Amino acid sequence: MEAGVRRRFIWRCIAPAIMESHLTDITRVIQLAIAPVFLLTAIGTLIAVLNVRLGRNVDRRRVLEEDLRGTADNKQTDEQRVHQRETRLLTRRIRLIYFAMLSAGFGALLVCLVVAGYILAAAANPEVSIWPVVVGGILAAVVTPIVFFPLIGCLGMFLREVYLAVTTGGHKIS
């Protein structure tokens, strides 16, 4: 009878402490991983905006190229020169959007590596070996600041593309 009482005592007193320790570890990992996940959401939204702008530029370039192909004259009219100039500008804008999307995708990949580093560091059992925790922590610490460089590039290219879109066609910024 006393053995059963001891087991119940141990189960009621020690087991919650062990579970609480694991819950605080899990909670800490979730807290660390939440901020990068919000950053992923922002990057996804930015890529969606860039994708819409890319689609509009590509569609406009197709229309202009069809207009240029429609006339087979050797002489270039003023309208054709304007279309060619606009086509070159659209090609430049498309290239900027592409590199902005590439940078944003690379930044998102780095954010995923940060989250994976946190999870790997938490999943490693420190009693068996401390190295996985150290490597995961170092990976997270090194990759976190690097995430912002591609995003800064992405936003810079996006702003340049918007500037080109606004300043062409007689829409000058004063």
N, C-alpha and C positions, 0 to 999 in steps of 0.2 A: 504494500500500500504506500509506503513511503517513497518508493522508486517512482511511482506514478505522480506523486505530488511534486517530486523534484523535477521530473520531466516537464510537467505543466509550468512550474516556476521558471525553469530555463526557457521554455517556449515563450512565456509571457514577458520575460524581462530581457533576454539576450537577443532573441530573434528580431524584435522590432528595431533594436539598435543596429543590427547588421543590415536590415532592409533599409533603414533610414540612411545609413552610410552610402548604400548603392543609389538610393533615390537622390541624395544631394549630388553625387557624382554625375548622374544622368541629367539632373537639372542644370548643373554647371555647364555641361557640354551643350545642352540645348540653348542656354543663354549665350554662349560663345558663338554658336552657329546661326543664331537668328539674324544678327546684323548683316552678315554676308548674304543671307537669303533675300533680305529686303533689297540689297544692292543688285542681286540678280533680277529682281522684279523691275527695278529701274532700268537696267541694261536691256531687258526684254522690251520694255516700252520704247526705249530709244531706238532699238533696232526696228521696231514696227513703224515708227515715224520715218526712219531712213528708208525703209522698204517702200512706203507710200510715195515718198519724194522720188525714189529711183524709178518706180513704175511710171509716174507722170513724165519724167524726163525722157525715158525710153520711148514712151508713146509719142511724145512730141517730136523726137528725133526721127521716128519712123514716118510720121506724116511729112516732115520736111524732106526726107530722102525720097519719098514717093513723088513729091512735087518736083524735085530736082531731076528724077529719072523720067518724069513725064514729058519734059521738053528735051528734044534731041538736037536742038540747034547748037551750032558751034559758037555762036555769039552768046555771051552772057549778058543777061539783062540786069538792071539794078536789083530787081526783086530776087533773082537767083543769087546774086552776090550777098544780099542780106540773108537769104536762106542758108548759104554756105557758112557765113559768119556765125549764124545762130546754131548751126549744126556743130561747128567746132566748139562753141561755148558749151553746148549740151554735152558733148563728149567729155569735155573737161569736168563738168559738174558730175556726170555719171561716174567718172573715175574717182573723184573726191568722195562721193557717197559710198562707192565700193570699198575704198580704203578705210573710211569711217566705220562701215559695218564690219570689216575685217578686224579692226582694232577693238571694237566693242565685243565681238565674238571671242577674241583672245583674252580680253579682260574678264569676260564671263567664265572662260575656262580657268583662269587663275583664281577667281572667286571659288569655283568648285574645288580646286586643289586646296584652298584654305579650309573649306568645310571638311573635306576628306582628311586633312591633317588633324583637325580637331577630333574627328571621330576615331581615327586610327590611334591617336594619343590616348583617348579615353578607353578604347577597346583593349589596349595592351594591358597585360597584367603586370603591374610593377613588382610584384613579389617574385615573378619568374625572371624577368630581365628589365632593367631600367632603360635600355637603349631604344626600344620602340617609342617610349614616351618622350625621350630626349629628341629623337629624330623627328617625330611628329610635331613637337613644340617648335623646333628649329624651322621646320618646313613652314609652319603657320606664321612664325615671326618674320621669316624672310620673304614669303610670297605676299603677305598682306600689303606692305607698301608698294610692291611692284604692280599690284592690281591697278593702281590709279594712273600709271603712266600710259597704258593703252587707252584708258578712258579719257584722259586729258587730250591725247591725240585725236580720238574719235570726236570729241566735242569741238576741238579746234577745226577739224576738217568739215564738220557739220556747219559751224558758223561761217566758214569760208564759202561753202556751197550756198548758204542762204544769202550771203553778201553778193555773190555772183548773180543769184536769181533776182535779187532786188535791184541791183544797179544796171541791169541790161534792159534794153528796150525803152530807154528814156525815163526809167524810174530811178532818178538820182537821189541819193541820201544827202540831205543838206546838213 
